[in-house]
Amino acid sequence: MTNRRFKRAAQLNRTKAVFFTVAFHVMLLGGIAYSTDADYESYMPDVVKEWLNIDIEENEVAQKDEAIRP
């Protein structure tokens, strides 16, 4: 019975550690991105821009389509 309690406590500790690690890194990267005057959209890949519904310039889309075709 005590073995199950230790396993449950260990799982809870791992879950907390992952949550706080992810939250810390998101806040750190967000703070760095918003404290600088750099345009973060210029560093963002096209796939992420599509997920966030950020307009992609037509030239970038045309170049991407031409590269895919055989």
Rosetta silent file (secondary structure, phi, psi, omega in degrees, C-alpha in Angstrom):
SEQUENCE: MTNRRFKRAAQLNRTKAVFFTVAFHVMLLGGIAYSTDADYESYMPDVVKEWLNIDIEENEVAQKDEAIRP
SCORE:     score description
SCORE:     0.000 S_00000001
   1 L     0.000  -39.628  179.976    0.000    0.000    0.000 S_00000001
   2 H   -70.788  -27.720  179.447    2.803    2.431    0.774 S_00000001
   3 H   -63.654  -40.718  178.687    4.475    1.592   -2.532 S_00000001
   4 H   -64.606  -37.389  179.626    1.435    2.908   -4.436 S_00000001
   5 H   -66.299  -40.323  177.829    1.505    6.107   -2.402 S_00000001
   6 H   -67.120  -39.574  177.539    5.179    6.693   -3.234 S_00000001
   7 H   -63.560  -42.120  178.927    4.555    6.045   -6.931 S_00000001
   8 H   -64.171  -41.695  178.461    1.647    8.512   -6.905 S_00000001
   9 H   -65.320  -39.194  178.981    3.774   11.144   -5.132 S_00000001
  10 H   -66.233  -40.605  178.029    6.602   10.644   -7.638 S_00000001
  11 H   -64.849  -40.968  178.176    4.193   11.026  -10.577 S_00000001
  12 H   -64.205  -40.398  177.890    2.754   14.201   -9.056 S_00000001
  13 H   -64.208  -41.167  177.941    6.267   15.614   -8.567 S_00000001
  14 H   -64.525  -41.273  179.555    7.185   14.892  -12.199 S_00000001
  15 H   -63.897  -43.241  177.434    3.976   16.532  -13.421 S_00000001
  16 H   -62.724  -41.965 -178.906    4.642   19.639  -11.334 S_00000001
  17 H   -63.389  -43.341  179.062    8.231   19.796  -12.570 S_00000001
  18 H   -64.941  -44.406 -179.815    7.182   19.628  -16.236 S_00000001
  19 H   -60.422  -49.424 -178.541    4.476   22.261  -15.728 S_00000001
  20 H   -68.237  -32.830  176.969    6.788   24.719  -13.982 S_00000001
  21 H   -65.599  -46.609  179.413    9.582   24.123  -16.500 S_00000001
  22 H   -64.873  -44.923 -179.721    7.306   24.830  -19.454 S_00000001
  23 H   -62.219  -41.700  179.730    5.750   27.866  -17.746 S_00000001
  24 H   -62.304  -46.133 -177.680    9.179   29.273  -16.851 S_00000001
  25 H   -68.553  -36.372  176.873   10.527   28.913  -20.388 S_00000001
  26 H   -64.458  -43.942  179.120    7.410   30.417  -21.968 S_00000001
  27 H   -66.900  -38.971  179.497    7.632   33.424  -19.631 S_00000001
  28 H   -64.114  -50.875  179.909   11.379   33.758  -20.215 S_00000001
  29 H   -66.176  -37.450  176.797   11.117   33.646  -24.010 S_00000001
  30 H   -64.939  -40.925  177.872    8.057   35.889  -23.971 S_00000001
  31 H   -65.148  -40.644  177.869    9.829   38.428  -21.796 S_00000001
  32 H   -66.625  -42.225 -177.711   12.868   38.451  -24.038 S_00000001
  33 H   -66.280  -40.035 -176.249   10.730   38.751  -27.179 S_00000001
  34 H   -87.185  -16.722  178.998    8.615   41.622  -25.886 S_00000001
  35 H   -84.805  -19.012  177.185   11.402   43.532  -24.150 S_00000001
  36 L   -94.190  162.237  179.562   13.419   43.853  -27.354 S_00000001
  37 L   -93.211   10.797 -177.967   12.401   45.963  -30.327 S_00000001
  38 L   -73.042  151.352  177.269   12.999   43.142  -32.804 S_00000001
  39 L   -84.827  107.135 -175.727   10.211   42.006  -35.092 S_00000001
  40 H   -69.191  -22.388  179.396    9.428   38.500  -33.872 S_00000001
  41 H   -68.411  -24.364  178.932    7.447   37.678  -37.030 S_00000001
  42 H   -72.329  -22.233  178.870   10.639   37.803  -39.087 S_00000001
  43 L   -94.392   -9.087 -174.767   12.053   34.907  -37.037 S_00000001
  44 L   -82.698  132.622  177.393    8.845   32.868  -37.095 S_00000001
  45 L   -66.454  158.178 -178.256    8.623   29.951  -39.579 S_00000001
  46 H   -62.254  -35.012 -179.098    5.849   30.008  -42.191 S_00000001
  47 H   -62.547  -43.081 -179.954    4.140   26.983  -40.645 S_00000001
  48 H   -68.299  -36.761  176.708    3.731   28.763  -37.319 S_00000001
  49 H   -62.180  -38.147  177.592    2.466   31.880  -39.097 S_00000001
  50 H   -66.074  -41.172  178.351   -0.199   29.736  -40.759 S_00000001
  51 H   -61.694  -38.680 -177.124   -1.222   28.240  -37.395 S_00000001
  52 L   -89.927    3.469  179.829   -1.543   31.723  -35.880 S_00000001
  53 L    58.305   40.597  174.518   -3.316   33.096  -38.977 S_00000001
  54 L   -92.205  133.015 -177.478   -0.652   35.726  -39.599 S_00000001
  55 L   -63.033  131.821  175.791   -0.633   36.949  -43.192 S_00000001
  56 L  -102.162  138.008 -179.705    2.259   35.624  -45.246 S_00000001
  57 L   -63.911  147.433 -176.843    3.493   37.767  -48.097 S_00000001
  58 H   -62.027  -34.109 -179.487    2.557   36.501  -51.547 S_00000001
  59 H   -64.735  -39.744 -179.992    6.204   36.317  -52.673 S_00000001
  60 H   -65.829  -40.085  179.299    7.102   33.937  -49.879 S_00000001
  61 H   -67.125  -41.641 -179.908    4.173   31.658  -50.722 S_00000001
  62 H   -63.442  -43.174  179.235    5.018   31.698  -54.439 S_00000001
  63 H   -65.011  -37.933 -179.804    8.651   30.791  -53.769 S_00000001
  64 H   -66.288  -43.301  179.609    7.587   28.019  -51.444 S_00000001
  65 H   -66.082  -39.120 -179.705    5.164   26.541  -54.013 S_00000001
  66 H   -67.490  -32.646 -179.669    7.703   26.681  -56.821 S_00000001
  67 H   -72.047  -26.323 -176.894   10.302   24.858  -54.751 S_00000001
  68 H   -80.102  -33.848 -176.573    7.930   21.980  -54.027 S_00000001
  69 L   -68.706  142.532 -179.594    6.951   21.246  -57.622 S_00000001
  70 L   -77.175    0.000    0.000    9.142   18.779  -59.528 S_00000001
